[in-house]
Amino acid sequence: ITHILSLACAGLIAASAANQAGAAPDSGHLVIDRVANFGSDLGLVVSIDGKEVGTFSEGRNYSGDLPAGEHTIIVRVDPNRGDAQPAKVKLNVVAGQTYSYTAGWSGEDMALTKNQ
């Protein structure tokens, strides 16, 4: 059993390394974090180029590769109890670059702030 578990762990590690190395050479990386006071009962919904890529609860974030070129990033809150407006950012991705943002609030509406 120990040998089987060891082989399974080695396989998972190898698969993870292959995924990391498998990023397209003409892509950049995007990370979107939730601000600490976002709201524990609210989900952060992230859309890229009109396609929803996920809903992220407290303690979770979006992290993914994007092909080089211009992209539209939109974040919104779910459920949207107060008619908060989503935040929208145009991002020109350069291959090999990492882009980091924090999603939070600007008054009653959503904001997407670039991290330094």
N, C-alpha and C positions, 0 to 999 in steps of 0.2 A: 504494500500500500504506500509506503514511504517513497519508493522509486516511482510509482505512478504519479503521486502528487508532485514530486520533484520535476518529472517530465512535463506535467501539465503547467506548472509555474514557469518553466523554461520556455515552453511554447507561447504562453501569454506575453512574456517579456520580449521574445523575438517578434511576435506579431505587433506589439506596441512600437518597437524600434522600427519595423518596416513601415508602419503608418507614419511615423515621424519623418522618416527619410523619403516617404512617398509623396510629400507635398510637391505640387508642380513647381518647376523652377521659375516660372513666370507668375508667381503669386506672392501676395503679402499676407500678413496675419492680422486679424481684428479681434480685440478683446473688449467686451462691454460689461462693466461691473455695475451692480446696484449700489446706490448710496446707502449708508448705514441706516438712515431714518426713512427708507422708502415706504415701509409698511409691511408688517409680518403677514397680513391677510391679503396682500395684493401681489399679483403676478406681473412681471415685466415681460411684455411681448416684444420680440425683436423681429423686424422684417427687413430683408435685403432685396432690393430691386423688385419690390412688389410681392416677394414670396416670404411667408412667415417661416422663420427658422427655429422658433421655439418660444416657450413661456418659461420664465425662470423665477423660482421662488426664493425666499430668503436664504442667503448663504450660497447661492448658485450664480453663475455668470455665463455669458456667451463667449466662446473662443473658437475661431475657425479661420480657415484660409479663404482668401478671395483672389480671383484672377486679377492681374494687372489691368488697370483702366478705371473708368469712373463708375461709381456705385452710389445708390441712394439708400441710406440707412434710416429706418423709422423705428422709434420706440414708443410704446403706449402702455397704459396701465389696464389691468383686467382683474376684477370688474371695475368699470369706469363709473363710479357712483356719482361723481360731481361734474360730468361732462368735461373732463380735463382734455386739453388739446395735445395730440402727440407731438414729439420732437422729431425733426427731420434734418439730416445732414447729408451733404454731397461729399463723397470721399474719392479722391483720385489715388488709387492704390499703385504703388511702385513696387516692383518685384523685390523681395528680400526685406522689405520694411515691415515693422510692427506698429499698429495703430491701437491706442488704448483710450477708451472713453469711459465716463461714469454717467449712468442714467439716474436722474433724480428729479427734483421739483424746482420750478421757478414760479413761485406763487401757487396758483391752482393748476398750472399746466406742467407738462413734462419738459425736461431739459436734457440735453446730451452734451456733456462738457468734455473737451479733449484733455487728457491727462498729460502732464509735462514730462 
